[in-house]
Amino acid sequence: MNFHKVLALAFDDLGQRTRSLRMLILAPLLTLFILGSCWGLSDPDATLPSTITADTPYEVLFLASLFILLSATLGVVLFGFDGISKARLSGTLAIELSQPIERKELALSMLISTWLAVALPTIILSMIGIVLIRLQMGEWTSFADAGLFLGATALLLFWYAVIQMYASSLARDMGSAIALGIGAWLLFTMVWLLVTVLIASALGVESNDTSSAVFEAFSAKVDLFSPNGVYHLLLEMRLADDLSRNISILWVSLATVLWTILPLVAFIRRFEKIQP
C-alpha cells in the first residue's frame, strides 16, 4: 500500500472539507460546546449538582467529554453520512474507481479525510480548553491525563468516521444515507442507556435504580459494545476509584483494539466490493 498517496489524497480532500459550508456550521458548535464546558465547569463559583464532581482538572475534562459526545460525534455524522453515497449518485465514485489506485487506498484516504475534518478542530479546541481550565483552577492537567483524554477523543472520532463511512457505502440514496447516519448516532448517543436497561431486565439484573453498584457494574460490561461506552471507560481509568466503574483494564483495552480494527476491516472489504 502506498501510504504517501493515501495521505496526499486525504489531505487534498481535507482542504476542500475545511472550506465547506459544513465546517462553517460545525466550527461554532464545537467551540461553544468544548470551550464553554471547560470554562464553565472549571469555574470555582459554578453551582453543580451534588452528584457531579469537578474538583480536579481531569474531572472537568471528564465532564466536558459529554459535550464532545454531543457535538464532535455529530460533526462526524455531518461529514461522513454521504461520504460515499453522494459520490455514487453524482457519478464521481465511478470516475474515482477507474483511476490507477487500489480501492483500499482510496477507501483509507476518504476515511482519513472525514476523520481529520472533525478530529483536528476537536483536538485543538480541547487543548485550548485545558488552558482555560488552568486559568480557572490554577492547576494544569497532568501530561498522562491530557494524553489519555486527547488520544481517547481521537479514537472515538475515528470509530464514528468508520461507522459513518460504512453506513454511507450501504446507502443507495441520500435519504437512506441520512437515516443510517443519524440512526447510528442516536443509538449510541441517546438510546444506549435504554438498551442497557432492557438487556439488564431481560437477564434479571436489577435496573430500577441505575445508580446502584450492581447496575453500574453491568452497564460497564454492556458499554464495551458501544463506542461511546468504551470512550468513557477509557477516561474512567484516570478517575478515582469511587468515581469509576469496576471493570478490568484488560477488557477495556481489548474492546479498544477491536473497535479500532474490526470496523476498519469491514469497511475496507465493503469498499473493495462496492459497485458505483
Protein Blocks (a to p, Z undefined) as FASTA:
>chain_A
ZZklmmmmmmmmmmmmmmmmklmmmmmmmmmmmmmmmmmmmpmkbccdfkbccfbfklmm
mmmmmmmmmmmmmmmmmmmmmmmmmmmmnommmmmmmpccdfklmmmmmmmmmmmmmmmm
mmmmmmmmmmmmmmmnopacdfklmmmmmmmmmmmmmmmmmmmmmmmmmpcbfklmmmmm
mmmmmmmmmmmmmmmmmmmmmnopafkbmmbmklmmmmmmmmmmpfklmmmmmmmmmpcf
klpccddfklmmmmmmmmmmmmmmmmmmmmmmpcZZ
